[in-house]
Amino acid sequence: MTLIPPAVPPVPPVPRPDEGSLLIHQALVYGTDDAFLASTVPFCLDGLHADDAVLAVTTEANIDLLRQELGDAAGQVEFVPSDRWYRSPGRTLSAYHRYVERHTVKGGHRRVRVIGEPVWHGRDAVETAEWTRYEAAINLAFAPCPAWIVCPYDTRSLPAPVVRDALRTHPQLATGPGPRPSDRYVAPTTPGGAWKRPVAPFPAPGRAAAEQRFGADLGRARAFVAEAAVSLGMSPSGARRLVLAVNEVATNAVQHGAGHGLLTLGRSGHRIVCDVTDPGRTGADWYAGYLPPDPARRRGHGLWAVRQLCDLVEIDTHEHGTTVRLHMDLS
């Protein structure tokens, strides 16, 4: 094992919040560079001493700060700028799962440590809400994983509601003299709809939406999506991805829901948005598709694949059935 100079005291051990969970998920709320480094530097060094794999996904400025403070040890840390990592909630979560598998199951490390600083600037209200729910879903999706994730939130630049939500999505806080539980934490499975968010009215203001009903024969539905998406400015390759995603959700409605449903497709700003509404009362958890499917099972892969294809996915179970809203960027 490479020796790291013990210039910084190790991070104190932290009790896990949930019985049987291997995950430690913490929010680091900071307002100065020194406060950021006071938590992240010992976190990295202690991880390297323990032979953990260490990944730092943060801003370019924070990467420079960490490299300087870690010195030679920085060569043992993998650095990725946040804006290259946090592009789509589903694909980001999948990337973290691949990192964990590569370094624990295949790489022999006992655990991974991640500094994961999401991108919040430039997000609209829908994106901000879904990235917040992504942070909440991590507590379920990574519960069986040997991972310690610290998510920094910079109070100098972030809106106050984003920082407040960090206290709801993270079971623990890494701020201050030592990690401690967050008394505002709301578990993703909390009953009563704590994380449920109805989709906004459709269509977007000023843009007419096209509608198409579907049944067991999904050929017309696929043709409708492809033609409508291209007519609204989507590239042919993007339209093909959207067709695949819509076909997966609609197939689930046909096979496991009411057997039929309604497609509503339109353009909202820089995105094409498509609702797949199943009038059946089967329902779906808001975090469906965030939990990685069991590769040994033949079923259960659909919404996971849909979240890989789309830039955002919203799931809303309501009195008229279930609506899965698919967002894809035009760029």
Secondary structure, 3 states (H helix, E strand, C coil): CCCCCCCCCCCCCCCCCCCCCCCEEEEEEECCHHHHHHHHHHHHHHHHHCCCEEEEEECHHHHHHHHHHHHHHHHHCEEEEHHHHCCCHHHHHHHHHHHHHHHHHCCCCCCEEEEECCCCCCCCHHHHHHHHHHHHHHHHHCCCCCEEEEEEEECCCCCHHHHHHHHHHCCEECCCCCCEECCCCCCCCCCCCCCCCCCCCCCCCCCCCEEEEECCCCHHHHHHHHHHHHHCCCCHHHHHHHHHHHHHHHHHHHHHCCCCEEEEEEEECCEEEEEEEECCCCCCCCCCCCCCCCCCCCCCCHHHHHHHHCCEEEEEEECCEEEEEEEEECC
